[in-house]
């Protein structure tokens, strides 16, 4: 369950978020100017993300892969920054981070090629991944956004076409189709099988 930790009415600017340090190892996303603690994931969600990372590493150079460690500034009503479960850089977005002290793709940098979110249980998380992040990633011009939904046993591949996402749903033995990763061979069922290891 995500919750805002803002204790005042003042919302943070993006610059204030970059400088924010509460002295803990807590990770935050910035959502419309409010700090939102990144919730801990279930074991099943973590297994899916790690299993998928290992499969992607067979097709994509490691330097272009990120697993829960790269922030992406997106457009919101106010300053917003997300931390996807998985991310595939373009050559340009990876180069823009070269030498950076913080792994953050700001709006003045090229967007990544693909972001992947594994939906956490609960209505608020579902709404965040299916509605808000979908809109934010589309506005950022990210070529593909995958929503991996263990509860519903479906993978939604949102493909950026002329400024908005068009969705393709994959369930069971249907092989995931991706323009960003044309050699990808896993089915939806194989992705969800990672949760059972």
N, CA, C and O of each residue as an XYZ file, in Angstrom:
788
protein
N       0.840     -1.168      0.000
C       0.000      0.000      0.000
C       0.884      1.229      0.000
O       1.776      1.347      0.840
N       0.657      2.135     -0.914
C       1.463      3.348     -0.948
C       0.759      4.425     -0.153
O      -0.469      4.466     -0.077
N       1.548      5.285      0.431
C       0.947      6.396      1.126
C       1.889      7.574      1.056
O       3.111      7.426      1.012
N       1.290      8.744      1.046
C       2.076      9.957      1.028
C       2.652     10.173      2.420
O       1.984      9.907      3.419
N       3.866     10.644      2.486
C       4.461     10.897      3.794
C       4.580     12.388      4.057
O       5.134     12.801      5.076
N       4.061     13.197      3.140
C       4.148     14.636      3.312
C       3.409     15.048      4.581
O       2.238     14.707      4.749
N       4.076     15.776      5.476
C       3.445     16.188      6.721
C       3.018     17.647      6.685
O       2.427     18.143      7.644
N       3.305     18.325      5.611
C       2.892     19.706      5.480
C       2.102     19.854      4.193
O       2.046     18.937      3.373
N       1.494     21.016      4.027
C       0.742     21.275      2.803
C       1.655     21.624      1.643
O       1.231     21.590      0.487
N       2.914     21.963      1.941
C       3.849     22.343      0.888
C       4.225     21.118      0.060
O       4.558     20.065      0.604
N       4.169     21.268     -1.243
C       4.585     20.193     -2.137
C       6.006     20.481     -2.611
O       6.415     21.635     -2.741
N       6.741     19.413     -2.863
C       8.127     19.560     -3.288
C       8.213     19.884     -4.772
O       7.406     19.412     -5.573
N       9.182     20.681     -5.117
C       9.528     20.865     -6.518
C      10.447     19.710     -6.897
O      10.897     18.959     -6.032
N      10.721     19.570     -8.180
C      11.621     18.508     -8.596
C      13.018     18.737     -8.027
O      13.681     17.785     -7.618
N      13.468     19.983     -7.995
C      14.786     20.303     -7.436
C      14.846     19.944     -5.953
O      15.868     19.440     -5.486
N      13.771     20.193     -5.205
C      13.737     19.835     -3.786
C      13.756     18.314     -3.612
O      14.376     17.795     -2.683
N      13.078     17.615     -4.505
C      13.094     16.148     -4.461
C      14.509     15.621     -4.690
O      14.949     14.697     -4.006
N      15.217     16.205     -5.647
C      16.588     15.770     -5.921
C      17.486     15.946     -4.698
O      18.396     15.148     -4.476
N      17.235     16.981     -3.912
C      18.067     17.274     -2.746
C      17.556     16.605     -1.474
O      18.225     16.654     -0.442
N      16.379     15.980     -1.534
C      15.759     15.423     -0.321
C      16.552     14.242      0.225
O      16.950     13.344     -0.517
N      16.771     14.263      1.524
C      17.437     13.152      2.216
C      16.909     13.126      3.643
O      17.153     14.049      4.420
N      16.182     12.062      3.984
C      15.653     11.971      5.347
C      16.553     11.132      6.258
O      16.177     10.804      7.383
N      17.751     10.786      5.759
C      18.708     10.056      6.574
C      18.440      8.561      6.668
O      19.092      7.859      7.441
N      17.471      8.066      5.875
C      17.171      6.629      5.880
C      17.454      6.056      4.493
O      17.808      6.789      3.569
N      17.295      4.745      4.359
C      17.430      4.089      3.063
C      16.089      3.968      2.350
O      15.987      3.278      1.336
N      15.061      4.633      2.871
C      13.732      4.563      2.285
C      13.748      5.150      0.881
O      14.328      6.208      0.640
N      13.095      4.438     -0.048
C      13.015      4.920     -1.431
C      11.653      5.565     -1.648
O      10.627      5.066     -1.187
N      11.671      6.692     -2.364
C      10.442      7.436     -2.609
C      10.251      7.691     -4.097
O      11.215      7.862     -4.843
N       8.993      7.715     -4.512
C       8.620      8.307     -5.784
C       8.058      9.683     -5.451
O       7.580      9.911     -4.340
N       8.114     10.584     -6.398
C       7.517     11.901     -6.245
C       6.272     11.907     -7.095
O       6.353     11.724     -8.310
N       5.111     12.115     -6.480
C       3.843     12.069     -7.200
C       3.122     13.382     -6.967
O       2.666     13.666     -5.860
N       3.023     14.174     -8.013
C       2.390     15.492     -7.923
C       2.933     16.299     -6.748
O       2.181     16.940     -6.015
N       4.255     16.254     -6.586
C       4.916     17.056     -5.565
C       4.957     16.431     -4.186
O       5.551     17.012     -3.278
N       4.347     15.262     -3.990
C       4.348     14.611     -2.690
C       5.262     13.390     -2.708
O       5.287     12.628     -3.674
N       6.012     13.219     -1.619
C       6.828     12.016     -1.467
C       5.914     10.840     -1.166
O       5.073     10.907     -0.269
N       6.087      9.758     -1.924
C       5.321      8.539     -1.691
C       6.332      7.410     -1.529
O       7.118      7.131     -2.434
N       6.301      6.772     -0.377
C       7.223      5.681     -0.109
C       6.960      4.537     -1.065
O       5.814      4.129     -1.252
N       8.017      4.017     -1.672
C       7.891      2.873     -2.567
C       7.647      1.654     -1.680
O       8.478      1.321     -0.835
N       6.500      0.986     -1.874
C       6.188     -0.135     -0.983
C       7.099     -1.330     -1.236
O       7.640     -1.499     -2.329
N       7.256     -2.148     -0.214
C       7.976     -3.387     -0.423
C       7.120     -4.305     -1.281
O       5.893     -4.282     -1.191
N       7.754     -5.099     -2.098
C       7.044     -5.988     -3.013
C       6.849     -7.356     -2.390
O       7.584     -7.751     -1.485
N       5.856     -8.071     -2.880
C       5.673     -9.464     -2.460
C       6.802    -10.292     -3.067
O       7.427     -9.887     -4.047
N       7.054    -11.458     -2.469
C       8.063    -12.355     -3.028
C       7.733    -12.705     -4.469
O       8.620    -12.732     -5.322
N       6.454    -12.974     -4.748
C       6.043    -13.355     -6.104
C       6.368    -12.257     -7.115
O       6.875    -12.540     -8.201
N       6.078    -11.013     -6.760
C       6.386     -9.903     -7.667
C       7.884     -9.763     -7.882
O       8.337     -9.517     -9.000
N       8.651     -9.920     -6.809
C      10.108     -9.848     -6.934
C      10.639    -10.968     -7.816
O      11.530    -10.739     -8.634
N      10.101    -12.186     -7.662
C      10.552    -13.307     -8.489
C      10.239    -13.058     -9.956
O      11.050    -13.372    -10.827
N       9.071    -12.497    -10.233
C       8.720    -12.190    -11.627
C       9.707    -11.173    -12.191
O      10.222    -11.358    -13.294
N       9.976    -10.105    -11.449
C      10.891     -9.062    -11.927
C      12.296     -9.609    -12.143
O      12.932     -9.311    -13.154
N      12.786    -10.411    -11.194
C      14.139    -10.971    -11.334
C      14.216    -11.980    -12.484
O      15.171    -11.975    -13.260
N      13.195    -12.849    -12.585
C      13.188    -13.831    -13.666
C      13.164    -13.159    -15.024
O      13.855    -13.574    -15.954
N      12.353    -12.110    -15.123
C      12.258    -11.378    -16.389
C      13.571    -10.652    -16.688
O      13.999    -10.593    -17.840
N      14.202    -10.106    -15.663
C      15.497     -9.458    -15.847
C      16.507    -10.448    -16.434
O      17.231    -10.115    -17.373
N      16.555    -11.652    -15.886
C      17.498    -12.660    -16.384
C      17.210    -13.038    -17.836
O      18.134    -13.240    -18.624
N      15.930    -13.133    -18.187
C      15.572    -13.436    -19.575
C      15.940    -12.283    -20.505
O      16.439    -12.510    -21.607
N      15.696    -11.053    -20.067
C      16.039     -9.891    -20.891
C      17.551     -9.780    -21.080
O      18.020     -9.336    -22.128
N      18.313    -10.186    -20.060
C      19.773    -10.114    -20.141
C      20.333    -11.037    -21.222
O      21.473    -10.858    -21.652
N      19.558    -12.011    -21.661
C      19.977    -12.878    -22.763
C      19.846    -12.175    -24.109
O      20.460    -12.589    -25.093
N      19.037    -11.102    -24.154
C      18.735    -10.417    -25.412
C      19.248     -8.981    -25.477
O      19.447     -8.434    -26.562
N      19.457     -8.381    -24.320
C      19.785     -6.957    -24.235
C      21.109     -6.807    -23.480
O      21.304     -7.475    -22.465
N      22.017     -5.955    -23.942
C      23.254     -5.734    -23.171
C      22.940     -5.246    -21.751
O      22.050     -4.416    -21.565
N      23.658     -5.753    -20.760
C      23.407     -5.389    -19.365
C      23.451     -3.887    -19.126
O      22.734     -3.374    -18.267
N      24.276     -3.186    -19.869
C      24.390     -1.743    -19.691
C      23.077     -1.023    -20.023
O      22.883      0.125    -19.622
N      22.184     -1.686    -20.746
C      20.898     -1.077    -21.113
C      19.752     -1.530    -20.210
O      18.615     -1.100    -20.401
N      20.032     -2.389    -19.234
C      18.992     -2.904    -18.340
C      19.076     -2.262    -16.963
O      20.161     -1.981    -16.455
N      17.904     -2.036    -16.367
C      17.846     -1.522    -14.994
C      16.758     -2.291    -14.249
O      15.683     -2.550    -14.790
N      17.053     -2.648    -13.010
C      16.111     -3.392    -12.170
C      15.873     -2.604    -10.886
O      16.680     -2.666     -9.958
N      14.776     -1.868    -10.830
C      14.361     -1.109     -9.647
C      15.418     -0.123     -9.170
O      15.508      0.160     -7.975
N      16.221      0.402    -10.095
C      17.280      1.300     -9.648
C      17.424      2.565    -10.491
O      18.367      3.332    -10.295
N      16.509      2.791    -11.416
C      16.587      3.996    -12.229
C      15.275      4.767    -12.122
O      14.196      4.221    -12.353
N      15.386      6.031    -11.772
C      14.212      6.891    -11.645
C      13.925      7.559    -12.989
O      14.836      7.852    -13.764
N      12.633      7.794    -13.245
C      12.227      8.438    -14.492
C      11.326      9.618    -14.156
O      10.247      9.439    -13.591
N      11.763     10.816    -14.499
C      10.911     11.989    -14.314
C       9.842     11.971    -15.397
O      10.142     11.831    -16.583
N       8.593     12.114    -14.972
C       7.461     12.122    -15.896
C       6.618     13.357    -15.635
O       6.837     14.076    -14.661
N       5.657     13.596    -16.507
C       4.770     14.745    -16.342
C       3.582     14.355    -15.478
O       2.994     13.287    -15.650
N       3.244     15.223    -14.562
C       2.060     15.077    -13.735
C       1.484     16.458    -13.511
O       1.933     17.436    -14.108
N       0.479     16.533    -12.640
C      -0.057     17.866    -12.331
C       1.036     18.735    -11.723
O       1.108     19.938    -11.975
N       1.876     18.109    -10.925
C       3.056     18.753    -10.356
C       4.226     17.794    -10.578
O       4.090     16.803    -11.295
N       5.354     18.082     -9.976
C       6.556     17.274    -10.175
C       6.293     15.808     -9.828
O       5.763     15.494     -8.763
N       6.677     14.911    -10.754
C       6.462     13.477    -10.563
C       7.679     12.702    -11.058
O       8.240     13.004    -12.111
N       8.077     11.695    -10.274
C       9.209     10.848    -10.631
C       8.883      9.423    -10.223
O       8.494      9.180     -9.080
N       9.035      8.472    -11.145
C       8.691      7.065    -10.901
C       9.941      6.188    -10.883
O      10.980      6.549    -11.435
N       9.816      5.029    -10.237
C      10.879      4.026    -10.220
C      10.287      2.730    -10.765
O       9.683      1.970    -10.009
N      10.447      2.462    -12.057
C       9.883      1.231    -12.627
C      10.565     -0.021    -12.078
O      11.715      0.022    -11.640
N       9.826     -1.145    -12.111
C      10.413     -2.416    -11.682
C      11.558     -2.828    -12.608
O      12.602     -3.289    -12.146
N      11.357     -2.661    -13.908
C      12.392     -2.950    -14.904
C      12.379     -1.847    -15.949
O      11.356     -1.205    -16.189
N      13.525     -1.641    -16.559
C      13.645     -0.590    -17.570
C      14.686     -1.024    -18.588
O      15.720     -1.594    -18.239
N      14.396     -0.744    -19.849
C      15.381     -0.934    -20.905
C      15.705      0.440    -21.490
O      14.829      1.144    -21.993
N      16.961      0.793    -21.411
C      17.420      2.068    -21.957
C      17.513      2.011    -23.481
O      17.668      0.943    -24.074
N      17.415      3.173    -24.086
C      17.913      3.348    -25.445
C      19.405      3.638    -25.305
O      19.884      3.928    -24.209
N      20.124      3.562    -26.398
C      21.541      3.944    -26.350
C      21.672      5.384    -25.837
O      22.595      5.709    -25.090
N      20.728      6.239    -26.256
C      20.775      7.663    -25.904
C      20.491      7.895    -24.415
O      21.169      8.696    -23.772
N      19.485      7.194    -23.868
C      19.185      7.406    -22.441
C      20.308      6.850    -21.566
O      20.625      7.434    -20.530
N      20.909      5.737    -21.965
C      22.046      5.187    -21.214
C      23.226      6.152    -21.265
O      23.889      6.379    -20.253
N      23.487      6.718    -22.433
C      24.602      7.665    -22.581
C      24.361      8.929    -21.749
O      25.303      9.503    -21.204
N      23.103      9.358    -21.654
C      22.780     10.568    -20.886
C      23.079     10.376    -19.393
O      23.337     11.350    -18.687
N      23.047      9.131    -18.912
C      23.323      8.852    -17.500
C      24.802      8.612    -17.220
O      25.208      8.521    -16.062
N      25.601      8.510    -18.264
C      27.023      8.236    -18.090
C      27.663      9.302    -17.199
O      27.599     10.495    -17.494
N      28.271      8.858    -16.120
C      28.951      9.767    -15.207
C      28.041     10.475    -14.227
O      28.521     11.250    -13.399
N      26.731     10.233    -14.296
C      25.796     10.898    -13.391
C      25.952     10.337    -11.976
O      26.272      9.162    -11.798
N      25.725     11.183    -10.980
C      25.833     10.737     -9.592
C      24.558     10.038     -9.122
O      24.556      9.378     -8.083
N      23.473     10.184     -9.887
C      22.189      9.569     -9.533
C      21.574      9.003    -10.807
O      21.543      9.674    -11.839
N      21.089      7.777    -10.734
C      20.502      7.122    -11.903
C      19.069      7.618    -12.104
O      18.105      6.948    -11.732
N      18.952      8.803    -12.699
C      17.658      9.435    -12.911
C      17.587     10.011    -14.319
O      18.444     10.791    -14.733
N      16.547      9.609    -15.046
C      16.311     10.148    -16.383
C      15.366     11.325    -16.236
O      14.171     11.151    -15.997
N      15.912     12.527    -16.381
C      15.097     13.729    -16.262
C      14.422     14.042    -17.601
O      14.752     13.453    -18.630
N      13.485     14.970    -17.565
C      12.711     15.274    -18.781
C      13.551     15.852    -19.909
O      13.141     15.806    -21.069
N      14.721     16.395    -19.588
C      15.572     16.938    -20.643
C      16.458     15.863    -21.281
O      17.237     16.158    -22.187
N      16.338     14.618    -20.810
C      17.104     13.491    -21.359
C      16.195     12.651    -22.258
O      14.972     12.701    -22.132
N      16.801     11.878    -23.168
C      16.000     10.965    -23.986
C      15.296      9.935    -23.102
O      15.863      9.496    -22.101
N      14.070      9.545    -23.455
C      13.359      8.553    -22.638
C      13.933      7.156    -22.837
O      14.591      6.888    -23.843
N      13.683      6.260    -21.870
C      14.063      4.862    -22.081
C      13.183      4.249    -23.163
O      12.177      4.840    -23.558
N      13.555      3.073    -23.641
C      12.776      2.399    -24.679
C      11.562      1.689    -24.108
O      10.510      1.638    -24.745
N      11.704      1.139    -22.901
C      10.648      0.311    -22.334
C      10.699      0.369    -20.816
O      11.777      0.348    -20.222
N       9.525      0.442    -20.189
C       9.422      0.296    -18.739
C       8.446     -0.841    -18.451
O       7.487     -1.060    -19.190
N       8.711     -1.553    -17.366
C       7.872     -2.681    -16.968
C       7.498     -2.509    -15.506
O       8.356     -2.271    -14.656
N       6.211     -2.632    -15.227
C       5.716     -2.607    -13.853
C       5.024     -3.931    -13.563
O       4.227     -4.414    -14.367
N       5.336     -4.517    -12.406
C       4.645     -5.711    -11.922
C       3.627     -5.204    -10.903
O       4.000     -4.650     -9.868
N       2.343     -5.395    -11.198
C       1.273     -4.815    -10.384
C       1.261     -5.451     -8.998
O       1.239     -6.674     -8.860
N       1.276     -4.597     -7.972
C       1.134     -5.070     -6.603
C      -0.351     -5.219     -6.282
O      -1.180     -4.515     -6.858
N      -0.696     -6.132     -5.367
C      -2.106     -6.305     -5.014
C      -2.703     -5.032     -4.427
O      -1.997     -4.230     -3.816
N      -4.001     -4.855     -4.614
C      -4.714     -3.716     -4.039
C      -5.191     -2.745     -5.095
O      -4.531     -2.533     -6.112
N      -6.356     -2.154     -4.836
C      -6.976     -1.259     -5.809
C      -6.097     -0.051     -6.126
O      -5.959      0.336     -7.286
N      -5.502      0.546     -5.084
C      -4.684      1.751     -5.312
C      -3.506      1.441     -6.223
O      -3.168      2.243     -7.093
N      -2.876      0.282     -6.032
C      -1.739     -0.095     -6.867
C      -2.177     -0.359     -8.304
O      -1.490      0.029     -9.248
N      -3.317     -1.016     -8.466
C      -3.839     -1.306     -9.808
C      -4.121      0.000    -10.536
O      -3.756      0.160    -11.701
N      -4.767      0.925     -9.851
C      -5.095      2.219    -10.454
C      -3.821      2.969    -10.823
O      -3.742      3.592    -11.882
N      -2.825      2.906     -9.944
C      -1.558      3.594    -10.210
C      -0.893      3.055    -11.471
O      -0.444      3.828    -12.318
N      -0.828      1.715    -11.598
C      -0.132      1.121    -12.738
C      -0.934      1.193    -14.032
O      -0.371      1.473    -15.090
N      -2.239      0.945    -13.965
C      -3.057      0.926    -15.177
C      -3.471      2.313    -15.641
O      -3.652      2.534    -16.838
N      -3.623      3.238    -14.724
C      -4.139      4.551    -15.111
C      -3.060      5.629    -15.108
O      -2.731      6.199    -16.148
N      -2.518      5.898    -13.923
C      -1.619      7.037    -13.795
C      -0.285      6.825    -14.501
O       0.132      7.655    -15.309
N       0.386      5.715    -14.198
C       1.681      5.485    -14.834
C       1.530      5.330    -16.343
O       2.394      5.768    -17.103
N       0.452      4.716    -16.775
C       0.207      4.550    -18.215
C       0.182      5.913    -18.905
O       0.803      6.101    -19.952
N      -0.533      6.847    -18.316
C      -0.623      8.203    -18.873
C       0.720      8.917    -18.803
O       1.129      9.579    -19.757
N       1.407      8.781    -17.670
C       2.683      9.467    -17.479
C       3.755      8.940    -18.438
O       4.497      9.725    -19.028
N       3.837      7.625    -18.593
C       4.845      7.052    -19.477
C       4.542      7.370    -20.940
O       5.457      7.583    -21.735
N       3.261      7.403    -21.291
C       2.895      7.785    -22.666
C       3.290      9.230    -22.936
O       3.848      9.541    -23.988
N       3.002     10.107    -21.990
C       3.352     11.527    -22.164
C       4.858     11.712    -22.265
O       5.335     12.657    -22.894
N       5.596     10.818    -21.649
C       7.074     10.884    -21.690
C       7.624     10.349    -23.015
O       8.806     10.516    -23.315
N       6.748      9.698    -23.814
C       7.171      9.193    -25.113
C       7.939      7.887    -25.038
O       8.741      7.592    -25.924
N       7.708      7.093    -23.985
C       8.372      5.801    -23.833
C       7.711      4.811    -24.789
O       6.494      4.632    -24.751
N       8.499      4.173    -25.638
C       7.978      3.364    -26.745
C       7.070      2.228    -26.295
O       6.063      1.949    -26.945
N       7.414      1.563    -25.181
C       6.568      0.486    -24.668
C       6.506      0.530    -23.157
O       7.478      0.861    -22.478
N       5.335      0.187    -22.651
C       5.096      0.062    -21.221
C       4.378     -1.262    -21.001
O       3.272     -1.462    -21.503
N       5.007     -2.174    -20.248
C       4.403     -3.474    -19.956
C       3.827     -3.457    -18.555
O       4.484     -3.023    -17.609
N       2.595     -3.930    -18.426
C       1.942     -4.075    -17.131
C       1.772     -5.574    -16.890
O       0.997     -6.237    -17.581
N       2.491     -6.096    -15.920
C       2.444     -7.533    -15.619
C       1.560     -7.710    -14.391
O       1.902     -7.275    -13.292
N       0.431     -8.349    -14.597
C      -0.608     -8.449    -13.573
C      -0.765     -9.906    -13.138
O      -1.462    -10.688    -13.785
N      -0.103    -10.256    -12.028
C      -0.146    -11.624    -11.514
C      -1.561    -12.016    -11.093
O      -2.000    -13.139    -11.343
N      -2.262    -11.098    -10.460
C      -3.615    -11.376     -9.979
C      -4.562    -11.724    -11.132
O      -5.367    -12.649    -11.019
N      -4.466    -10.985    -12.234
C      -5.330    -11.200    -13.397
C      -4.721    -12.172    -14.409
O      -5.376    -12.572    -15.372
N      -3.455    -12.549    -14.177
C      -2.743    -13.470    -15.069
C      -2.720    -12.956    -16.517
O      -3.000    -13.695    -17.460
N      -2.381    -11.674    -16.662
C      -2.283    -11.102    -18.003
C      -1.137    -10.100    -18.069
O      -0.770     -9.463    -17.081
N      -0.593     -9.989    -19.268
C       0.441     -8.997    -19.548
C      -0.143     -8.036    -20.573
O      -0.605     -8.452    -21.635
N      -0.120     -6.758    -20.250
C      -0.574     -5.728    -21.177
C       0.656     -5.028    -21.726
O       1.449     -4.466    -20.970
N       0.815     -5.061    -23.039
C       1.904     -4.332    -23.687
C       1.289     -3.087    -24.305
O       0.493     -3.163    -25.240
N       1.676     -1.941    -23.762
C       1.198     -0.648    -24.255
C       2.259     -0.124    -25.227
O       3.401      0.133    -24.845
N       1.860      0.026    -26.474
C       2.788      0.463    -27.518
C       2.466      1.910    -27.893
O       1.325      2.244    -28.210
N       3.501      2.765    -27.850
C       3.319      4.193    -28.104
C       3.126      4.421    -29.591
O       4.022      4.144    -30.389
N       1.955      4.928    -29.968
C       1.629      5.189    -31.362
C       1.028      6.592    -31.452
O      -0.045      6.856    -30.909
N       1.727      7.476    -32.138
C       1.258      8.843    -32.375
C       0.781      9.541    -31.108
O      -0.299     10.131    -31.073
N       1.609      9.462    -30.067
C       1.337     10.224    -28.859
C       0.480      9.548    -27.812
O       0.188     10.154    -26.781
N       0.066      8.310    -28.042
C      -0.710      7.595    -27.022
C      -0.419      6.102    -27.112
O       0.159      5.623    -28.087
N      -0.829      5.381    -26.082
C      -0.593      3.945    -26.061
C      -1.762      3.177    -26.668
O      -2.930      3.498    -26.449
N      -1.407      2.156    -27.435
C      -2.365      1.163    -27.904
C      -2.006     -0.137    -27.205
O      -0.840     -0.530    -27.172
N      -3.016     -0.810    -26.641
C      -2.781     -1.984    -25.799
C      -2.936     -3.294    -26.547
O      -3.796     -3.446    -27.415
N      -2.077     -4.237    -26.183
C      -2.201     -5.627    -26.615
C      -2.169     -6.479    -25.357
O      -1.275     -6.325    -24.525
N      -3.142     -7.381    -25.210
C      -3.232     -8.244    -24.040
C      -2.701     -9.630    -24.366
O      -2.952    -10.168    -25.444
N      -1.960    -10.205    -23.414
C      -1.394    -11.540    -23.577
C      -1.718    -12.358    -22.333
O      -1.469    -11.929    -21.206
N      -2.278    -13.541    -22.558
C      -2.622    -14.453    -21.466
C      -2.178    -15.859    -21.845
O      -1.940    -16.152    -23.017
N      -2.069    -16.719    -20.848
C      -1.786    -18.131    -21.089
C      -0.558    -18.358    -21.951
O       0.526    -17.846    -21.668
N      -0.750    -19.138    -23.011
C       0.362    -19.529    -23.877
C       0.623    -18.551    -25.026
O       1.391    -18.859    -25.938
N      -0.012    -17.373    -24.988
C       0.268    -16.394    -26.048
C       1.640    -15.767    -25.807
O       1.945    -15.310    -24.705
N       2.458    -15.755    -26.856
C       3.824    -15.217    -26.770
C       3.771    -13.695    -26.781
O       3.073    -13.098    -27.601
N       4.501    -13.076    -25.881
C       4.551    -11.616    -25.782
C       5.195    -11.061    -27.051
O       6.273    -11.499    -27.451
N       4.532    -10.106    -27.673
C       5.057     -9.446    -28.875
C       5.522     -8.053    -28.499
O       4.787     -7.283    -27.879
N       6.757     -7.737    -28.883
C       7.349     -6.453    -28.541
C       8.128     -5.913    -29.728
O       8.919     -6.628    -30.343
N       7.895     -4.647    -30.045
C       8.702     -4.006    -31.091
C      10.066     -3.608    -30.544
O      11.037     -3.533    -31.297
N      10.148     -3.353    -29.246
C      11.417     -2.976    -28.630
C      12.340     -4.188    -28.517
O      13.554     -4.062    -28.677
N      11.761     -5.377    -28.240
C      12.536     -6.613    -28.098
C      11.964     -7.641    -29.070
O      11.252     -8.550    -28.644
N      12.258     -7.520    -30.364
C      11.646     -8.418    -31.343
C      11.979     -9.893    -31.143
O      11.221    -10.748    -31.601
N      13.067    -10.217    -30.488
C      13.441    -11.615    -30.278
C      12.874    -12.226    -29.009
O      13.209    -13.361    -28.670
N      12.029    -11.502    -28.306
C      11.477    -11.991    -27.046
C      10.568    -13.186    -27.315
O       9.694    -13.118    -28.179
N      10.768    -14.285    -26.579
C      10.056    -15.535    -26.860
C       9.136    -16.015    -25.747
O       8.422    -16.999    -25.941
N       9.126    -15.362    -24.590
C       8.335    -15.876    -23.476
C       6.839    -15.665    -23.679
O       6.406    -14.699    -24.307
N       6.065    -16.593    -23.130
C       4.612    -16.451    -23.103
C       4.226    -15.813    -21.773
O       5.043    -15.713    -20.858
N       2.976    -15.384    -21.679
C       2.477    -14.847    -20.416
C       2.603    -15.903    -19.319
O       3.030    -15.589    -18.208
N       2.239    -17.144    -19.615
C       2.310    -18.219    -18.621
C       3.737    -18.421    -18.117
O       3.939    -18.662    -16.927
N       4.720    -18.327    -18.995
C       6.115    -18.487    -18.579
C       6.551    -17.351    -17.653
O       7.310    -17.573    -16.709
N       6.076    -16.144    -17.922
C       6.401    -15.014    -17.031
C       5.805    -15.252    -15.655
O       6.476    -15.038    -14.645
N       4.542    -15.695    -15.600
C       3.907    -15.903    -14.291
C       4.473    -17.111    -13.571
O       4.349    -17.211    -12.351
N       5.093    -18.033    -14.299
C       5.731    -19.202    -13.677
C       6.915    -18.784    -12.806
O       7.280    -19.510    -11.881
N       7.523    -17.622    -13.085
C       8.619    -17.130    -12.247
C       8.155    -16.956    -10.800
O       8.955    -17.084     -9.873
N       6.865    -16.664    -10.603
C       6.325    -16.414     -9.253
C       6.224    -17.687     -8.444
O       5.981    -17.628     -7.239
N       6.402    -18.837     -9.073
C       6.234    -20.101     -8.382
C       7.565    -20.768     -8.051
O       7.597    -21.924     -7.628
N       8.660    -20.040     -8.243
C       9.974    -20.635     -7.947
C      10.312    -20.529     -6.482
O      11.378    -20.977     -6.061
